[in-house]
């Protein structure tokens, strides 16, 4: 009776060895496709020595908030809590202090387009003031979150901005040139807005998918009016996790969206955080590579190449 048992063990071991080889082959294939994609997509790691930048800047910057890359400009904007740093292709650092000591948004012309005197008020450079009262938000489970502020975010150039009022899952698009005229509305709580030559992308989490689906709304900007062209769902490759699945940069004219699929400890030890690139034309999510502690941005051209060399460690 011992022989059949040994035979079964051999078969199991053989199957395990074959499965392991197939898994290894899959990893090698994925690595190769990732490498090929990395050659084709102008997505580069940008690692800024914030301490060195702080030493070059004038005055107190506060804490670091985010990177911003205005379209068509060979510059990077570094937003801090108390000031904004602009780095040009020569590596020159220019400091812009926040007006009235509050957080503000800098336009591509290096003029502030809007600022927040308080959490409930938004002021534009033409003098327009918007009141943004807090409100209560009821979750799908029936829990009520009290005194929730508006969600506010601007396009990199400062030409457009979005408001997400507390309560309904809605996001509204406006232009900073006419901040009281509603241009479009989407049934999501948006996170980012990016503009290209003739299109605008607004991206947010699908309200019915928790963290597993991003929703992309594409608007045409022909004639100064916004007309919705597409509504696309970007699905997380491995759903069901609570860790963030979020956008880090967008190239609207090329139809490319860089996305981070993050992992929480302890899973991150075996399954590192990964970067994907979503191709809008084909609606395909392509693996780009592992996240290595850098901020990745779509940068192309000689000016950006010089800029990356100057600010990368």
N, C-alpha and C positions, 0 to 999 in steps of 0.2 A: 504493500500500500504506500510505501515511501516514495516510489519512483514517480507516480503521477503528481504528488505534491511538489517534488523537485522540478518536474517538468513545468508545472504551473508557475512556479517561482521564476524559472528561466524565461518563460513567455512574458511574465509581467516585467521582468528586468529589461528584456529586449524592447518591449513596447515603450518603457520609460526612457531607454536610451534613444529610440527613434524620435519620441516626442521632444526630448531634449535637443536633439540635432535640428529638428524642424523649428523649435523655438529660437535656437541660436541663428539659424538661417534667416528667420524672420527679422531678428534684431539686426543682422548684418544688412539685410535688404532695406530695412527702415533707415539705418545709418547712411547707406549709400544714397537713398532718395533724399534724405535730409541734406546731405552734402551737396548734391546736385542743385537742390532748391536754394541753398545758401549762396551758390555762385550766381544765380539768376535774379535774386531779390535784393534790392539795395537797402537791406536792413542791417544796421551797424550798431555795435555796442558803444555807448557813450558813457564813460565814467569820468565824472568831474571831481577834482580835488576841491571839495567845498571849503576846506581850511585855507588853501591857497587863494581861492576866489575871495573869501572873506578878508584876507589880508590886503588884497588889491582894491577892494571896494571902499567907499566912503561911508562912514557912519555905521550904526548898528543895523544889522540885517534881520535879526530875529531868527526864527527856526525855518528850515527849508520846507517848501510846500510841493513844488512840481517843476518839471521842464515844460516849455512850450516852444514850438517851432512854427513861426508864421509862414504861410505858403509863399513860395517864390522868393523868400528872403534868405540870404546866406548868413543867418544869425540864429542864436539860441537865446531864449528868455528864461532866466532862472527866477522863479517866484519864491520869495521869502515872506515871512509874516509882516515885516516892516518895510521892505523895499524890493525892487525888482532889478536884477542884474542882466544886462544885455552884453553878449559876447559876439563880436563880429569875426569875419574870416581871418583877420589879422591877429586875433587873440586879444584885442582891446576890450577892456572891461569898463562899462559905463553903469553908474548907479542911478536909479530913479526912486526917490523916497515916496512912500504912499501918501496921497493927499489926505489931509485931515487926520492923519494917524490911523486910518482904517484900511482894510484890504481893498484893492482896486484892480482894474484890468487895463493893461497897456496895449494900445493898438499898434499895428505894424508901422505906423508913422511916428512911433515913440511918444505919442500923446495919450493921456489917460482917457478912455472912452466912458468909464463908469466907476463908481466907488460906493462903498457901504458906510454911511455915517452911523448906522446902527443895523442890527440884524433884521429889522422890519422896514428898512427904507433903502432904496437904490436910487442914486443920483447920476445923471448923465451930463456930459460936458456941455450940452446945449441948454442945461438948466432944468430939464424934465426930471420930476421926482415921482417915483412909484412907491406906493405904500404896499407892504407885503406882510399882512397880519398873520400871526401864528394861528394854527388850528388843530383840531383833534383828528386823529386818524384811527379808524377801526380796522384791525387786521382781519384776515380770513377766519381766524380762530375766535373772533369776537373780542379780542383784547383791544382796549382803547389806549392809544398813546397820546398824551396831553401836550399841548403847546409845541407842536411840531412846526419848524420854520419852513419857508419856501426852499425848494431846490433851485439853485441859480448856477448856470455855467455858460461860458462864452466860447465862441469859435477862436482859433489861434490868432486870426487877424484882428479880432475885435469888431468885425462887421455885423455879426449876428450873436444873439444870446437866447437862452431858453429859460423858461420859468416852469417849475413843477409845483403847483399849489398843494398844500396839505389836504388830504382827503381823497379826492378821486385820483385814479391812476392815469394822469394826463400830463403831457408836456406841451407847452406852447412855444412857438418860434416867433421872434421879433428881430428887427434890425436896430442897431444902435443909432442909426441915422434918424429913425422914426420909432422910438421905443414904445409908443402907445398903440401902434397899428399891428394887430394880430395877423401873422402871415400863414400859419398852419398849426394844426393840433394833431397829436398822436396819442393813442390809448396805452401809453407806457409811462413809467417814471424814468425819464432819461438820465444819462450820465455824461455823455459827450456829444459835441457837435463839431464837425469839420467841414470846411468848404474847399472846393476845387474851382476850376475854370468855369464850369457850367452846371455843377451839381453840389448839393449839400447832403452830408450823411448825419443822421441823428441815431445814436445807439444807446440802448438801455436794456435792462433785464426784463425778460418776458414776465409779466405779473403772475402767470399761471404755471411757471416752471421752476420756482424757487431760484436756484443759481445755475441751472443747467442749460438755459437757452438765452442767448442774446438776440434782441430784435433790432434789425437795421431798417430804417426808413430812408429812402432816397428821394430827394426832391430836385427837380430841374429849376434853374434860376433864370430861364429865358424871359426877357422883358421886364425884369425886376420882380416878377411874381413867382411864388413857389408852387409848383405842381408836383404832386406825389407821383413817382414813376414806379417804385417797387417797394415791397415790404417783405423782408427776407428773415427767416429764422436761422440763426447760427447755433447749431447743437454742440454741446460739450461731448468730446470723444468718449469719456467714461463718466456717465452721469451718476447722481446719487450722493455726491460729496458736499460738504458744507464749506469747503475752502473756496476762495474767490476764483471766478472765471471772468476775466476783464480785459478791456482794450488798453493797449499802451501807445499805439500810434496808428495813423491812417494816412495813406496816400490816395486821395480821392480821384485824381486824374488817371492813376494807374489801376484803380479799383482794387487796392490791397489794404487789408486790415491786419495789424499785428496784435495777437491775443496771448495772454498768459493763462495757462491752466495750472493753478497753484496746488500744492500739496501741503497738508499740515503734518506736524510731527505726530507719531513716529514714522508715518508712511513715507515721508519725504526722503528718508534714508535709503529705502529701496526703490522708490519711484520719484525721481527728482521732478521739480517744477519744470514744465516744458513751455516752449513758445511755438505757437502756430501762426500761420499766415492764411487768412481767408481770401480766396480769389472771388471777387464779387461777380464777375462775368460768368464763371462756371459754377458759382455757388459751392465751391469745394474748399474744405479745410485741410491745409497741408502742414505737415510737421516740419518746423524749421530747425529746432535743436533744443538743447537744455538751457535753461536760464542759469546764468552764472554770476548773479549779483550785479549785473549791469542794467542800465536803462537802454533799451533798444529803440532806435528811431530810423525812419526812412530818410536816408541822406544820399544825395546823388549830385555829381558835378564837381568841378575843381574847387570851387569855393568851400563846399561842404567837406571835401576831402582834407583841405587845409585846416578847416575848423576842427574836424575830428582829431587830426594829428596834434593840434595845439592843446586841446582840452582833455584828451585821453591820457591816463596815467602811463 
